[in-house]
């Protein structure tokens, strides 16, 4: 049998290349083991046997993977922190927290109300926001003091702050 060597131009060349190696092994009775040489595995049906250069394939894979990584690193962050002005507008109003109400005013003042029937006590208190940090200034034992709270979450009905590992939940009252 005269087998021709297929080229990349012939149809089904990869299958044709393996066809000559897919034969039954000769029986040991007809041909003793010393007569037949080591059996070679058939050629691979890889992309290389289909005429695709391995180097081109590796280069293409490298470009695609690096592009995916770069696009992932430069895509905008969806969970970005709201702008200072967003929190500054959203925090305005009366919030019920632990032990008291806090009222934030548009002019940068804030007050506390221990019970609903008591008047609001402002006493020089000031507030401002930078990023997700809420700065509250109030009269302390040695003059005015400022405490910085991290805004952990903020919805239209509630917000949570954290300071030194202690979290406080505030809920909008009206």
SEBA-320125 format. One record per residue (C-alpha): residue number from 1; residue in three letters; x negated, y, z negated. Coordinates in nm, 4 decimals, m for minus. Each point is the difference from the previous one (the first is absolute). Layout:
<rs>
<r NUM, "ALA", <X, Y, Z>>
...
</rs>
This chain:
<rs>
<r 1, "UNK", <0.0000, 0.0000, 0.0000>>
<r 2, "UNK", <m0.1427, 0.3311, 0.1018>>
<r 3, "UNK", <0.0982, 0.2765, m0.2432>>
<r 4, "UNK", <m0.0279, 0.3576, 0.1104>>
<r 5, "UNK", <m0.0950, 0.2704, m0.2453>>
<r 6, "UNK", <0.2847, 0.2527, m0.0210>>
<r 7, "UNK", <m0.0665, 0.3733, m0.0021>>
<r 8, "UNK", <0.1801, 0.2883, m0.1696>>
<r 9, "UNK", <0.1781, 0.0724, 0.3283>>
<r 10, "UNK", <0.1815, m0.3323, 0.0171>>
<r 11, "UNK", <0.3368, m0.0361, m0.1727>>
<r 12, "UNK", <m0.0009, m0.1901, m0.3284>>
<r 13, "UNK", <m0.3783, m0.0113, 0.0026>>
<r 14, "UNK", <m0.0238, m0.0497, m0.3760>>
<r 15, "UNK", <0.2224, m0.3051, 0.0106>>
<r 16, "UNK", <m0.1863, m0.1357, 0.3017>>
<r 17, "UNK", <m0.3313, 0.0334, m0.1827>>
<r 18, "UNK", <0.1202, m0.2267, m0.2800>>
<r 19, "UNK", <0.1695, m0.2539, 0.2272>>
<r 20, "UNK", <m0.3249, m0.1778, 0.0934>>
<r 21, "UNK", <m0.0927, m0.0552, m0.3648>>
<r 22, "UNK", <0.3398, m0.1362, m0.0984>>
<r 23, "UNK", <m0.0524, m0.3626, 0.0947>>
<r 24, "UNK", <0.0306, m0.3245, m0.1851>>
<r 25, "UNK", <m0.3199, m0.1352, m0.1515>>
<r 26, "UNK", <m0.1363, m0.3030, 0.1830>>
<r 27, "UNK", <0.0460, m0.3246, m0.1838>>
<r 28, "UNK", <m0.3009, m0.1366, m0.1894>>
<r 29, "UNK", <0.0379, m0.3363, 0.1814>>
<r 30, "UNK", <m0.0479, 0.1492, 0.3481>>
<r 31, "UNK", <m0.2585, 0.2552, m0.1030>>
<r 32, "UNK", <m0.2058, m0.0685, m0.3123>>
<r 33, "UNK", <m0.0524, 0.3047, m0.2297>>
<r 34, "UNK", <m0.3589, 0.0352, 0.1176>>
<r 35, "UNK", <0.1194, 0.0730, 0.3556>>
<r 36, "UNK", <0.2162, 0.2993, m0.0671>>
<r 37, "UNK", <m0.1484, 0.3193, m0.1306>>
<r 38, "UNK", <0.1364, 0.2206, m0.2762>>
<r 39, "UNK", <0.3439, 0.1294, 0.0760>>
<r 40, "UNK", <0.0089, 0.3764, 0.0416>>
<r 41, "UNK", <0.2993, 0.1980, m0.1256>>
<r 42, "UNK", <0.2110, 0.1575, 0.2719>>
<r 43, "UNK", <m0.0519, 0.3677, 0.0772>>
<r 44, "UNK", <0.2026, 0.2347, m0.2167>>
<r 45, "UNK", <0.3204, 0.1635, 0.1118>>
<r 46, "UNK", <m0.1175, 0.3286, m0.1559>>
<r 47, "UNK", <0.0295, 0.3398, 0.1616>>
<r 48, "UNK", <m0.3589, m0.0431, 0.1147>>
<r 49, "UNK", <0.1018, m0.2947, 0.2173>>
<r 50, "UNK", <0.2740, 0.2140, 0.1466>>
<r 51, "UNK", <m0.2555, 0.2473, 0.1298>>
<r 52, "UNK", <0.0340, 0.2600, m0.2800>>
<r 53, "UNK", <m0.3428, 0.1131, m0.1088>>
<r 54, "UNK", <m0.0581, m0.0640, m0.3699>>
<r 55, "UNK", <m0.1904, 0.3239, m0.0448>>
<r 56, "UNK", <0.2870, 0.2014, 0.1500>>
<r 57, "UNK", <0.2473, m0.1784, m0.2259>>
<r 58, "UNK", <m0.2092, 0.0702, m0.3114>>
<r 59, "UNK", <m0.0390, 0.3654, 0.0977>>
<r 60, "UNK", <0.3732, 0.0343, 0.0607>>
<r 61, "UNK", <0.0789, m0.1643, m0.3356>>
<r 62, "UNK", <m0.2464, 0.2327, m0.1760>>
<r 63, "UNK", <0.1591, 0.3086, 0.1583>>
<r 64, "UNK", <0.3553, m0.1070, m0.0858>>
<r 65, "UNK", <m0.0811, m0.0851, m0.3629>>
<r 66, "UNK", <m0.1959, 0.3202, m0.0579>>
<r 67, "UNK", <0.2759, 0.2072, 0.1581>>
<r 68, "UNK", <0.2551, m0.1610, m0.2318>>
<r 69, "UNK", <m0.2169, 0.0756, m0.3037>>
<r 70, "UNK", <m0.0589, 0.3599, 0.1059>>
<r 71, "UNK", <0.3685, 0.0591, 0.0704>>
<r 72, "UNK", <0.0886, m0.1461, m0.3386>>
<r 73, "UNK", <m0.2465, 0.2290, m0.1769>>
<r 74, "UNK", <0.1124, 0.3159, 0.1745>>
<r 75, "UNK", <0.3757, m0.0509, m0.0110>>
<r 76, "UNK", <0.1886, 0.2467, m0.2198>>
<r 77, "UNK", <0.0793, m0.1080, m0.3528>>
<r 78, "UNK", <0.3717, m0.0469, m0.0445>>
<r 79, "UNK", <m0.0043, 0.0202, m0.3802>>
<r 80, "UNK", <m0.1708, 0.3375, m0.0172>>
<r 81, "UNK", <0.0484, 0.2169, m0.3074>>
<r 82, "UNK", <0.2561, 0.2757, 0.0584>>
<r 83, "UNK", <m0.1276, 0.3539, 0.0310>>
<r 84, "UNK", <m0.0176, 0.2159, m0.3135>>
<r 85, "UNK", <0.2932, 0.2037, 0.1287>>
<r 86, "UNK", <0.2145, m0.3143, 0.0369>>
<r 87, "UNK", <m0.0358, m0.0917, m0.3685>>
<r 88, "UNK", <0.0247, 0.3655, m0.1006>>
<r 89, "UNK", <0.3401, 0.0279, 0.1672>>
<r 90, "UNK", <0.1259, m0.3422, m0.1048>>
<r 91, "UNK", <m0.0850, 0.0414, m0.3690>>
<r 92, "UNK", <0.2140, 0.3108, m0.0479>>
<r 93, "UNK", <0.2897, m0.0530, m0.2409>>
<r 94, "UNK", <0.0808, m0.1842, m0.3219>>
<r 95, "UNK", <m0.1478, m0.3422, m0.0803>>
<r 96, "UNK", <0.0698, m0.2276, m0.2951>>
<r 97, "UNK", <m0.3104, m0.1660, m0.1376>>
<r 98, "UNK", <m0.1012, m0.1647, m0.3263>>
<r 99, "UNK", <0.1286, 0.2023, m0.2983>>
<r 100, "UNK", <0.0836, 0.3176, 0.1991>>
<r 101, "UNK", <0.1043, 0.1690, 0.3217>>
<r 102, "UNK", <m0.2538, 0.1798, 0.2191>>
<r 103, "UNK", <0.1170, 0.2796, 0.2266>>
<r 104, "UNK", <m0.2236, 0.1140, 0.2876>>
<r 105, "UNK", <0.0592, 0.3467, 0.1478>>
<r 106, "UNK", <m0.1008, 0.1327, 0.3445>>
<r 107, "UNK", <m0.2019, 0.2847, m0.1594>>
<r 108, "UNK", <m0.2475, m0.2528, m0.1495>>
<r 109, "UNK", <0.1446, m0.0008, m0.3514>>
<r 110, "UNK", <0.1357, m0.3049, m0.1727>>
<r 111, "UNK", <0.1913, m0.0556, m0.3178>>
<r 112, "UNK", <0.1078, m0.2708, m0.2397>>
<r 113, "UNK", <0.3350, m0.0691, m0.1541>>
<r 114, "UNK", <0.0086, m0.2408, m0.2941>>
<r 115, "UNK", <0.3780, m0.0474, 0.0038>>
<r 116, "UNK", <0.2495, 0.0903, 0.2695>>
<r 117, "UNK", <0.1688, 0.2581, m0.2199>>
<r 118, "UNK", <m0.3290, 0.1749, m0.0905>>
<r 119, "UNK", <m0.1312, 0.2913, 0.2075>>
<r 120, "UNK", <m0.2950, m0.0535, 0.2337>>
<r 121, "UNK", <m0.3385, 0.0851, m0.1538>>
<r 122, "UNK", <m0.2501, 0.1384, 0.2562>>
<r 123, "UNK", <m0.2485, 0.1759, m0.2349>>
<r 124, "UNK", <m0.2590, 0.0816, 0.2700>>
<r 125, "UNK", <m0.0008, m0.3473, 0.1552>>
<r 126, "UNK", <m0.1294, m0.0198, 0.3596>>
<r 127, "UNK", <m0.0204, m0.2781, 0.2563>>
<r 128, "UNK", <m0.1567, m0.0637, 0.3413>>
<r 129, "UNK", <m0.0738, m0.2983, 0.2237>>
<r 130, "UNK", <m0.3111, m0.0895, 0.2018>>
<r 131, "UNK", <0.0297, m0.3192, 0.2055>>
<r 132, "UNK", <0.1589, m0.2548, m0.2324>>
<r 133, "UNK", <m0.1141, 0.1777, m0.3196>>
<r 134, "UNK", <0.2488, 0.1891, m0.2175>>
<r 135, "UNK", <m0.1650, 0.2643, m0.2207>>
<r 136, "UNK", <0.2027, 0.1048, m0.3044>>
<r 137, "UNK", <m0.1232, 0.2913, m0.2082>>
<r 138, "UNK", <0.1559, 0.0569, m0.3419>>
<r 139, "UNK", <m0.0718, 0.1696, m0.3338>>
<r 140, "UNK", <m0.2043, m0.2305, m0.2209>>
<r 141, "UNK", <m0.1617, 0.0290, m0.3438>>
<r 142, "UNK", <m0.2960, 0.2019, 0.1337>>
<r 143, "UNK", <0.1648, 0.2046, 0.2744>>
<r 144, "UNK", <0.1149, m0.1261, 0.3378>>
<r 145, "UNK", <m0.0902, m0.3531, 0.1080>>
<r 146, "UNK", <0.0427, m0.1773, 0.3348>>
<r 147, "UNK", <0.0775, m0.3670, 0.0459>>
<r 148, "UNK", <m0.0398, m0.1636, 0.3409>>
<r 149, "UNK", <0.2445, m0.2755, 0.0961>>
<r 150, "UNK", <m0.0260, m0.2257, 0.3048>>
<r 151, "UNK", <0.3268, m0.0298, 0.1903>>
<r 152, "UNK", <0.0307, m0.3757, 0.0553>>
<r 153, "UNK", <0.3372, m0.0020, 0.1761>>
<r 154, "UNK", <0.2559, 0.2577, 0.1020>>
<r 155, "UNK", <0.3539, m0.0466, 0.1322>>
<r 156, "UNK", <0.2873, 0.2499, 0.0172>>
<r 157, "UNK", <0.1435, m0.1452, m0.3253>>
<r 158, "UNK", <m0.3142, m0.0725, m0.2046>>
<r 159, "UNK", <m0.3745, 0.0333, m0.0246>>
<r 160, "UNK", <m0.2663, m0.1748, m0.2050>>
<r 161, "UNK", <m0.3177, 0.1554, m0.1357>>
<r 162, "UNK", <m0.3060, m0.1591, m0.1560>>
<r 163, "UNK", <m0.2526, 0.1483, m0.2393>>
<r 164, "UNK", <m0.2741, m0.2068, m0.1671>>
<r 165, "UNK", <0.1757, m0.3260, 0.0925>>
<r 166, "UNK", <0.3332, 0.1118, m0.1492>>
<r 167, "UNK", <0.2906, 0.0239, 0.2465>>
<r 168, "UNK", <0.3102, 0.2141, m0.0435>>
<r 169, "UNK", <0.3197, m0.0182, 0.2062>>
<r 170, "UNK", <0.2089, 0.3111, 0.0633>>
<r 171, "UNK", <0.3508, m0.0125, 0.1468>>
<r 172, "UNK", <0.1772, 0.2932, 0.1621>>
<r 173, "UNK", <0.2983, 0.1176, m0.2034>>
<r 174, "UNK", <0.1552, 0.2591, 0.2317>>
</rs>
